[in-house]
């Protein structure tokens, strides 16, 4: 059971680091121009939507992984 739990924690930290890297490297310098005063607002809204989608995807992946690990552990 310890390997399953440690595997889950390892994947969780990898996803956290990958998500942070994606947000900093790709979304950080992203900007929208051509809309005048709305540039900053549109850029912020788009960055927030993408970040929320990433968080939801990460949560779904971790939930599926957790369910798979615990189902595997219960069968033994």
N, CA, C and O atoms as a GROMACS GRO file, in nm:
protein
  304
    1UNK      N    1   0.082  -0.120   0.000
    1UNK     CA    2   0.000   0.000   0.000
    1UNK      C    3   0.086   0.125   0.000
    1UNK      O    4   0.044   0.229  -0.053
    2UNK      N    5   0.204   0.118   0.057
    2UNK     CA    6   0.288   0.236   0.064
    2UNK      C    7   0.333   0.281  -0.074
    2UNK      O    8   0.346   0.401  -0.100
    3UNK      N    9   0.357   0.185  -0.164
    3UNK     CA   10   0.400   0.222  -0.298
    3UNK      C   11   0.288   0.297  -0.369
    3UNK      O   12   0.316   0.396  -0.438
    4UNK      N   13   0.166   0.254  -0.355
    4UNK     CA   14   0.053   0.322  -0.418
    4UNK      C   15   0.036   0.464  -0.365
    4UNK      O   16   0.012   0.557  -0.442
    5UNK      N   17   0.048   0.478  -0.236
    5UNK     CA   18   0.034   0.610  -0.176
    5UNK      C   19   0.148   0.702  -0.217
    5UNK      O   20   0.127   0.818  -0.249
    6UNK      N   21   0.270   0.648  -0.215
    6UNK     CA   22   0.385   0.729  -0.257
    6UNK      C   23   0.378   0.763  -0.405
    6UNK      O   24   0.417   0.872  -0.445
    7UNK      N   25   0.329   0.670  -0.485
    7UNK     CA   26   0.310   0.698  -0.628
    7UNK      C   27   0.209   0.810  -0.649
    7UNK      O   28   0.230   0.898  -0.733
    8UNK      N   29   0.102   0.806  -0.573
    8UNK     CA   30   0.001   0.911  -0.583
    8UNK      C   31   0.060   1.046  -0.545
    8UNK      O   32   0.037   1.146  -0.613
    9UNK      N   33   0.135   1.049  -0.436
    9UNK     CA   34   0.198   1.175  -0.393
    9UNK      C   35   0.299   1.225  -0.495
    9UNK      O   36   0.309   1.345  -0.520
   10UNK      N   37   0.375   1.133  -0.554
   10UNK     CA   38   0.472   1.170  -0.656
   10UNK      C   39   0.403   1.232  -0.777
   10UNK      O   40   0.446   1.338  -0.825
   11UNK      N   41   0.298   1.169  -0.825
   11UNK     CA   42   0.224   1.223  -0.940
   11UNK      C   43   0.160   1.356  -0.904
   11UNK      O   44   0.157   1.447  -0.987
   12UNK      N   45   0.111   1.369  -0.782
   12UNK     CA   46   0.051   1.495  -0.739
   12UNK      C   47   0.153   1.608  -0.747
   12UNK      O   48   0.123   1.715  -0.799
   13UNK      N   49   0.274   1.585  -0.696
   13UNK     CA   50   0.376   1.690  -0.700
   13UNK      C   51   0.423   1.718  -0.841
   13UNK      O   52   0.451   1.833  -0.875
   14UNK      N   53   0.432   1.617  -0.925
   14UNK     CA   54   0.469   1.638  -1.065
   14UNK      C   55   0.364   1.726  -1.134
   14UNK      O   56   0.399   1.818  -1.208
   15UNK      N   57   0.237   1.698  -1.110
   15UNK     CA   58   0.131   1.779  -1.170
   15UNK      C   59   0.134   1.923  -1.118
   15UNK      O   60   0.110   2.016  -1.194
   16UNK      N   61   0.163   1.941  -0.991
   16UNK     CA   62   0.171   2.076  -0.934
   16UNK      C   63   0.286   2.153  -0.999
   16UNK      O   64   0.270   2.268  -1.038
   17UNK      N   65   0.401   2.089  -1.010
   17UNK     CA   66   0.517   2.155  -1.071
   17UNK      C   67   0.495   2.182  -1.219
   17UNK      O   68   0.530   2.288  -1.269
   18UNK      N   69   0.436   2.086  -1.290
   18UNK     CA   70   0.408   2.104  -1.433
   18UNK      C   71   0.307   2.216  -1.454
   18UNK      O   72   0.324   2.300  -1.543
   19UNK      N   73   0.203   2.219  -1.372
   19UNK     CA   74   0.103   2.325  -1.384
   19UNK      C   75   0.162   2.462  -1.356
   19UNK      O   76   0.132   2.558  -1.428
   20UNK      N   77   0.245   2.471  -1.253
   20UNK     CA   78   0.311   2.598  -1.224
   20UNK      C   79   0.403   2.641  -1.336
   20UNK      O   80   0.408   2.759  -1.372
   21UNK      N   81   0.476   2.545  -1.393
   21UNK     CA   82   0.564   2.577  -1.506
   21UNK      C   83   0.487   2.624  -1.627
   21UNK      O   84   0.528   2.718  -1.694
   22UNK      N   85   0.376   2.559  -1.656
   22UNK     CA   86   0.291   2.600  -1.769
   22UNK      C   87   0.239   2.740  -1.747
   22UNK      O   88   0.242   2.824  -1.837
   23UNK      N   89   0.191   2.766  -1.627
   23UNK     CA   90   0.134   2.898  -1.599
   23UNK      C   91   0.240   3.008  -1.609
   23UNK      O   92   0.213   3.115  -1.664
   24UNK      N   93   0.359   2.983  -1.557
   24UNK     CA   94   0.463   3.085  -1.557
   24UNK      C   95   0.524   3.102  -1.696
   24UNK      O   96   0.542   3.214  -1.743
   25UNK      N   97   0.555   2.991  -1.762
   25UNK     CA   98   0.627   2.998  -1.890
   25UNK      C   99   0.538   3.036  -2.008
   25UNK      O  100   0.580   3.110  -2.097
   26UNK      N  101   0.415   2.987  -2.008
   26UNK     CA  102   0.329   3.011  -2.125
   26UNK      C  103   0.228   3.121  -2.100
   26UNK      O  104   0.214   3.212  -2.181
   27UNK      N  105   0.158   3.115  -1.988
   27UNK     CA  106   0.053   3.214  -1.963
   27UNK      C  107   0.107   3.347  -1.913
   27UNK      O  108   0.046   3.452  -1.936
   28UNK      N  109   0.220   3.345  -1.845
   28UNK     CA  110   0.276   3.469  -1.789
   28UNK      C  111   0.298   3.577  -1.893
   28UNK      O  112   0.247   3.688  -1.878
   29UNK      N  113   0.373   3.548  -1.999
   29UNK     CA  114   0.400   3.652  -2.099
   29UNK      C  115   0.287   3.673  -2.200
   29UNK      O  116   0.296   3.763  -2.284
   30UNK      N  117   0.182   3.594  -2.193
   30UNK     CA  118   0.071   3.606  -2.288
   30UNK      C  119  -0.003   3.737  -2.269
   30UNK      O  120  -0.032   3.777  -2.156
   31UNK      N  121  -0.032   3.805  -2.379
   31UNK     CA  122  -0.110   3.930  -2.370
   31UNK      C  123  -0.193   3.948  -2.496
   31UNK      O  124  -0.160   3.896  -2.604
   32UNK      N  125  -0.301   4.021  -2.480
   32UNK     CA  126  -0.391   4.054  -2.591
   32UNK      C  127  -0.380   4.204  -2.615
   32UNK      O  128  -0.380   4.283  -2.521
   33UNK      N  129  -0.372   4.240  -2.741
   33UNK     CA  130  -0.367   4.383  -2.773
   33UNK      C  131  -0.464   4.413  -2.886
   33UNK      O  132  -0.505   4.324  -2.960
   34UNK      N  133  -0.499   4.538  -2.897
   34UNK     CA  134  -0.589   4.580  -3.004
   34UNK      C  135  -0.728   4.617  -2.957
   34UNK      O  136  -0.813   4.654  -3.038
   35UNK      N  137  -0.753   4.608  -2.827
   35UNK     CA  138  -0.886   4.640  -2.775
   35UNK      C  139  -0.885   4.764  -2.686
   35UNK      O  140  -0.980   4.788  -2.612
   36UNK      N  141  -0.779   4.841  -2.693
   36UNK     CA  142  -0.771   4.966  -2.617
   36UNK      C  143  -0.761   4.943  -2.468
   36UNK      O  144  -0.672   4.873  -2.421
   37UNK      N  145  -0.854   5.002  -2.394
   37UNK     CA  146  -0.853   4.992  -2.247
   37UNK      C  147  -0.891   4.853  -2.196
   37UNK      O  148  -0.867   4.822  -2.079
   38UNK      N  149  -0.948   4.770  -2.282
   38UNK     CA  150  -0.992   4.637  -2.239
   38UNK      C  151  -0.882   4.531  -2.251
   38UNK      O  152  -0.904   4.416  -2.215
   39UNK      N  153  -0.765   4.569  -2.301
   39UNK     CA  154  -0.656   4.472  -2.319
   39UNK      C  155  -0.623   4.399  -2.190
   39UNK      O  156  -0.619   4.276  -2.187
   40UNK      N  157  -0.599   4.473  -2.085
   40UNK     CA  158  -0.560   4.414  -1.957
   40UNK      C  159  -0.671   4.326  -1.900
   40UNK      O  160  -0.645   4.218  -1.847
   41UNK      N  161  -0.795   4.373  -1.910
   41UNK     CA  162  -0.908   4.296  -1.858
   41UNK      C  163  -0.926   4.165  -1.935
   41UNK      O  164  -0.943   4.059  -1.874
   42UNK      N  165  -0.922   4.170  -2.068
   42UNK     CA  166  -0.939   4.050  -2.149
   42UNK      C  167  -0.826   3.951  -2.126
   42UNK      O  168  -0.849   3.830  -2.117
   43UNK      N  169  -0.705   4.002  -2.115
   43UNK     CA  170  -0.591   3.914  -2.088
   43UNK      C  171  -0.606   3.847  -1.952
   43UNK      O  172  -0.582   3.726  -1.941
   44UNK      N  173  -0.644   3.920  -1.852
   44UNK     CA  174  -0.661   3.864  -1.717
   44UNK      C  175  -0.773   3.761  -1.713
   44UNK      O  176  -0.758   3.656  -1.650
   45UNK      N  177  -0.883   3.789  -1.778
   45UNK     CA  178  -0.996   3.695  -1.780
   45UNK      C  179  -0.956   3.566  -1.851
   45UNK      O  180  -0.988   3.457  -1.804
   46UNK      N  181  -0.888   3.578  -1.964
   46UNK     CA  182  -0.846   3.459  -2.037
   46UNK      C  183  -0.745   3.377  -1.956
   46UNK      O  184  -0.753   3.254  -1.953
   47UNK      N  185  -0.650   3.443  -1.892
   47UNK     CA  186  -0.553   3.372  -1.807
   47UNK      C  187  -0.624   3.302  -1.692
   47UNK      O  188  -0.588   3.189  -1.658
   48UNK      N  189  -0.720   3.367  -1.631
   48UNK     CA  190  -0.794   3.306  -1.519
   48UNK      C  191  -0.873   3.184  -1.565
   48UNK      O  192  -0.876   3.083  -1.496
   49UNK      N  193  -0.937   3.193  -1.680
   49UNK     CA  194  -1.014   3.080  -1.732
   49UNK      C  195  -0.923   2.961  -1.761
   49UNK      O  196  -0.956   2.848  -1.726
   50UNK      N  197  -0.809   2.986  -1.824
   50UNK     CA  198  -0.714   2.878  -1.854
   50UNK      C  199  -0.661   2.817  -1.725
   50UNK      O  200  -0.648   2.695  -1.716
   51UNK      N  201  -0.629   2.899  -1.626
   51UNK     CA  202  -0.579   2.848  -1.498
   51UNK      C  203  -0.684   2.763  -1.428
   51UNK      O  204  -0.652   2.659  -1.371
   52UNK      N  205  -0.809   2.806  -1.430
   52UNK     CA  206  -0.917   2.728  -1.366
   52UNK      C  207  -0.937   2.596  -1.438
   52UNK      O  208  -0.959   2.493  -1.374
   53UNK      N  209  -0.930   2.597  -1.571
   53UNK     CA  210  -0.943   2.472  -1.648
   53UNK      C  211  -0.830   2.376  -1.612
   53UNK      O  212  -0.853   2.257  -1.595
   54UNK      N  213  -0.708   2.428  -1.601
   54UNK     CA  214  -0.595   2.343  -1.562
   54UNK      C  215  -0.615   2.283  -1.422
   54UNK      O  216  -0.584   2.166  -1.400
   55UNK      N  217  -0.664   2.362  -1.331
   55UNK     CA  218  -0.689   2.311  -1.195
   55UNK      C  219  -0.794   2.200  -1.198
   55UNK      O  220  -0.777   2.098  -1.131
   56UNK      N  221  -0.899   2.219  -1.273
   56UNK     CA  222  -1.005   2.117  -1.282
   56UNK      C  223  -0.949   1.989  -1.344
   56UNK      O  224  -0.979   1.879  -1.297
   57UNK      N  225  -0.869   2.003  -1.450
   57UNK     CA  226  -0.810   1.885  -1.514
   57UNK      C  227  -0.718   1.813  -1.417
   57UNK      O  228  -0.720   1.690  -1.409
   58UNK      N  229  -0.636   1.887  -1.344
   58UNK     CA  230  -0.544   1.827  -1.247
   58UNK      C  231  -0.622   1.753  -1.139
   58UNK      O  232  -0.584   1.642  -1.100
   59UNK      N  233  -0.730   1.812  -1.091
   59UNK     CA  234  -0.811   1.747  -0.988
   59UNK      C  235  -0.874   1.619  -1.042
   59UNK      O  236  -0.878   1.518  -0.972
   60UNK      N  237  -0.923   1.622  -1.166
   60UNK     CA  238  -0.982   1.501  -1.225
   60UNK      C  239  -0.878   1.391  -1.242
   60UNK      O  240  -0.906   1.274  -1.216
   61UNK      N  241  -0.757   1.428  -1.287
   61UNK     CA  242  -0.651   1.329  -1.303
   61UNK      C  243  -0.615   1.267  -1.168
   61UNK      O  244  -0.603   1.145  -1.157
   62UNK      N  245  -0.598   1.350  -1.068
   62UNK     CA  246  -0.563   1.298  -0.935
   62UNK      C  247  -0.676   1.212  -0.877
   62UNK      O  248  -0.650   1.113  -0.809
   63UNK      N  249  -0.799   1.249  -0.901
   63UNK     CA  250  -0.913   1.172  -0.852
   63UNK      C  251  -0.916   1.033  -0.919
   63UNK      O  252  -0.937   0.932  -0.852
   64UNK      N  253  -0.896   1.031  -1.050
   64UNK     CA  254  -0.893   0.902  -1.121
   64UNK      C  255  -0.777   0.816  -1.072
   64UNK      O  256  -0.793   0.696  -1.052
   65UNK      N  257  -0.660   0.877  -1.052
   65UNK     CA  258  -0.544   0.804  -1.002
   65UNK      C  259  -0.569   0.749  -0.862
   65UNK      O  260  -0.533   0.635  -0.832
   66UNK      N  261  -0.628   0.830  -0.777
   66UNK     CA  262  -0.659   0.787  -0.641
   66UNK      C  263  -0.755   0.669  -0.642
   66UNK      O  264  -0.734   0.570  -0.572
   67UNK      N  265  -0.860   0.679  -0.721
   67UNK     CA  266  -0.957   0.569  -0.730
   67UNK      C  267  -0.892   0.442  -0.782
   67UNK      O  268  -0.920   0.333  -0.731
   68UNK      N  269  -0.806   0.453  -0.881
   68UNK     CA  270  -0.738   0.338  -0.937
   68UNK      C  271  -0.646   0.273  -0.834
   68UNK      O  272  -0.643   0.150  -0.821
   69UNK      N  273  -0.571   0.354  -0.760
   69UNK     CA  274  -0.479   0.302  -0.659
   69UNK      C  275  -0.556   0.230  -0.548
   69UNK      O  276  -0.518   0.120  -0.509
   70UNK      N  277  -0.662   0.292  -0.497
   70UNK     CA  278  -0.735   0.230  -0.387
   70UNK      C  279  -0.814   0.107  -0.430
   70UNK      O  280  -0.829   0.014  -0.352
   71UNK      N  281  -0.865   0.106  -0.552
   71UNK     CA  282  -0.932  -0.014  -0.601
   71UNK      C  283  -0.833  -0.129  -0.616
   71UNK      O  284  -0.865  -0.244  -0.585
   72UNK      N  285  -0.713  -0.097  -0.661
   72UNK     CA  286  -0.608  -0.198  -0.676
   72UNK      C  287  -0.567  -0.252  -0.539
   72UNK      O  288  -0.545  -0.372  -0.523
   73UNK      N  289  -0.557  -0.164  -0.439
   73UNK     CA  290  -0.517  -0.204  -0.306
   73UNK      C  291  -0.625  -0.287  -0.235
   73UNK      O  292  -0.593  -0.377  -0.158
   74UNK      N  293  -0.751  -0.258  -0.261
   74UNK     CA  294  -0.862  -0.329  -0.197
   74UNK      C  295  -0.872  -0.472  -0.251
   74UNK      O  296  -0.909  -0.563  -0.176
   75UNK      N  297  -0.841  -0.492  -0.378
   75UNK     CA  298  -0.851  -0.626  -0.437
   75UNK      C  299  -0.754  -0.724  -0.374
   75UNK      O  300  -0.780  -0.845  -0.377
   76UNK      N  301  -0.644  -0.678  -0.318
   76UNK     CA  302  -0.543  -0.769  -0.260
   76UNK      C  303  -0.574  -0.802  -0.120
   76UNK      O  304  -0.499  -0.877  -0.056
   0.00000   0.00000   0.00000
